[in-house]
Amino acid sequence: MKENAKSILGMYSDSKSLGKTKTEKKMPLMATYEQRYKGMAKTFTEPVPTPTLEEKIKARTIVPEKPKKQSRIPVTIGGNRYLLGTDENMSEIRIHRIATLANNMLEEAKSTNPGLTNSKTAILALIDLCDMYITLQDNNSNMKTDLMYLQQQDFLNKSSKVVEPTPMEKLADEGKEKKNDK
């Protein structure tokens, strides 16, 4: 276990370091929430334009901006303490909500399958979350389809309504009828 304590995963999984505050400060961030999910959203939603040679050269000469102020928030998930990183855009309350949800999912999976190891329990909790995610995606898709159908029906109802002619149009129609009768 001492060899593992020197690695990054060992620092997070070593139960001896749970109560020590000095080791909390030395623990590196695993990954911030923003890094994981905002990056994924960009890959699925925005096509990446191919930079020109001039843009590549210009990018090399630009001095990068200072990183935003980050803070580390200690949370406990499944009996293990983690330091989750956040910046100015992510609130501490949101990080705690995420950690609480993850902890609840792990506890639920552990209570239904008490004989499993922690890693297998985590996989079961992940499968449950993926199932919930796919269900929500399907519901969202169905709601979008229903909304499009209702919008189309509303448009058709508006366009098929008989518009009553204005008084001027009535007079013009009466004048045409009189000319046709003569």
N, C-alpha and C positions, 0 to 999 in steps of 0.2 A: 504494500500500500504506500510505502514511502516513495517509491519510484513514481507512482501515479500522482502523488501530492505535488510533484514538481511540474507536471504537465498542466495545461490549462484545464482539461476536464477533471483532473485530480483535485485542482483547487476548488472546483465547484462541487464535486461530489464527496470530498473528504468531510466526514461528519465531525472531525475534531475542530475544524475551523468555523463551526457554526456560531459559537459564542464570542469569537475574537473579533474585535473591531479593527485591529491593525491589519488583519488579512483582508478585511472587506475593502480597505483602501488600496491594497496592492492588487486586487483582482482586476484583470482587464475586462472590458466589456465583451460579451459574446457577440452581440449584434444589436443595434438599436431597432426598435419597431419600425421607425421611419425608413431605415435602410432596406429592410426586408420587403415591406409591402408597397412603398411608393415606387421603388424600382421595378417591382413586378407590374404595377399598374401602367407604367410607362411602356413596358415592352408589349403589353397587350393593346393599348389604346393609341399610342402615338407612333407613326412610322418615323424611323430615324433617318433624317436626311444625310446624304453622303457629303462630307465636307470637301471643299475644293482644296487644291494644293496651297493656295494663298491663305485660306482659313487655317489650315494645319500649321503653317509657318507662323501666323499671327498668334495662334493659341500657345505656341512654345514661348513666345516672348512676353505674354501677359503674366503678371504676378498674381497668383491665386489669392482669393479673399481669405481673410481669417475665418476659421471655422466658427460656427455659432456656439454660444455658451451651452455646454452640455452638463447635465447633472446625472448622478447615478442614484437610482432609487432601489433600496433593498426590498425584495419581496420573497415570500416563501411559497413554493409550489411543490406539492407532494412531499413535504417534509424537508426539502432542500432549499437553501437560501441562494438567491440569485441577485445580481446587480444588473438592473435593466437601465440602459441609457436612454435619455430623452434630451431634447433641446427646447428652445423657446416655443416651438410650434406645438409640442405635445405636452399636455398637462400631466401633473403627477397623479391626479385623480383618475385619469384615463388609464395610466399604467397600472394602478391598483385595481381598477375594474377588470382589466385584461387578466392580470395575475389571479384575481379571485375567481374568475370564470374558469381559467385553466386548472386551478386547484380544485374547484368543485367538480369538474369533469373527471379529474384523476381520482378523487375520493369516491365518486359514484361508481367508476369502473372498478376500483379496488373493493368496494363493498359488495358488488355483485359477483366478483371473482376473487375471493380472499387468498386463494392458493397461488396466484400468479406472482411472478417477479415484478419489480418496478418497471423494467423496460417493456415487458409484455403488457402491463397495465397501461403504460403510456401509449403503446400502439393501439390498444382497444379504445382509449379515450380519443386518440387522433382519428380513428375510423368513425367513431360516433360524430365527431365534429365535421368530418368530411361529408357524412350522410346528411347532417343538418344543413351544411352549406349547399349541397346539391339540391336539397329540397327547397331551400330558399331561392336558389337560382331558378328552379322550375316554376315556383310560385310567382316570382318576379316576371318571368317570361309570359306566363299565362295572364297575369294582370296587364302587361303591355299589350298583349293580343286583344284582350277584352276592351281595353281603352281605345285601341285603334278601331275596333268594330263599332263601339259606341259613337266615336267621333264620325265615322263614316255614315252611320245611321242618322245622326244629327244633321250632317251635311245634306244627306238625301232628303230628309224631312223638310229642311229649310228650303231646298231648291224645288221641291214638289208642291209646296204650298201655293194655292191660287192667290195671286196678288190682286186685290180689288183695284179696279181702275180709279184714277183720280177724277174729280168732277170735270176737269178740262178734257180728259180722255173720253169720258162719257158723252160730252157735247160733240166731240169730234166724230165719235162713232155714230151718233144720231144723225149728224150731217151727212156722213157717207151713206147711211141707209136711205135717207131721203133722196139723195142723188141716184142711187141704184133703183129706187122704186119708180122714178120718173122715166 
